[in-house]
Amino acid sequence: MSTVKITTAADLGLVLRAVRRAHKLRLDDLAGVTGVGHVFVREVEHGKEAVQLGKVLKLLWELGIHVQLSLPD
């Protein structure tokens, strides 16, 4: 399993797109299985900063991407 540091919405979008393509999923197919619109998926992949976190987490989960936070001591 790889670890990627995400510091911007654009970073997250690039990872999401790369993993979706690696799974050979079309954008609208991912939208359909997660119950979000294809425009939403496109916006996330293009780094839109104002998106619904719950929907983004659904996209990540569907692609097998696990979110982990590093907390300060």
N, C-alpha and C positions, 0 to 999 in steps of 0.2 A: 504494500500500500504506500502510495506517495503522499507527501505533505506539501501543500502549497500555501504560502503566506499571502493573504488577501488584505490589501490596504485601501482599495477603492472599489466602487461599484463596477467600474470597468474591468478590474482584475477578476471579479466574480463572474462577470458576463463572459469573459474569454474562456475561463475554465469550464463554465456551463456549456458553452458552444462546443468546445473541444471534446468534452466527454460525450455530449449528445451525438456528435458526428462519429466518434469512435464506436458508439453503440449502433451506428447506422440508422439513427432515428431522424425522421423528418421533423421539422419544427412543429408542423401542425399535428403530427402524431403524438409528440410529447405533450402538446397542449391538450389534446383529446384525452389522454390517459390520466392527466392530472386535474382535469376539469377547469382549466383556465383557457383564456383566449390565446390564439396564435399571436396577436398583437402584443399581449403581455409578455409572452416568451421572447419575442423579438426585442422588446424594450429592455428586458433584463439582460439579454445577450449583448445589447449595445451599451450597457452601463448606465441605464437610467437610474438616477439616485432615489427618486421618490416612487417606490413600489411597495406593495403589501408584503411584509415579511413572511406571513403565514403561507402565502402562495409561492414565494421564492423557496421556502423550506420544502414545500411539496415537490417542486421541480427537482431540487437537489436529492431528496429522498428517492424519488423515482429513478434517478440515474445512479443511485448507490453512492452518492457523495455524502459523507458524514461531517457534520459541523462540530468543531471542538473549540472551546475558548480557553485561552491561557489567562488565568487570573493572577493579579499581583499578590505578593505575599502579605 
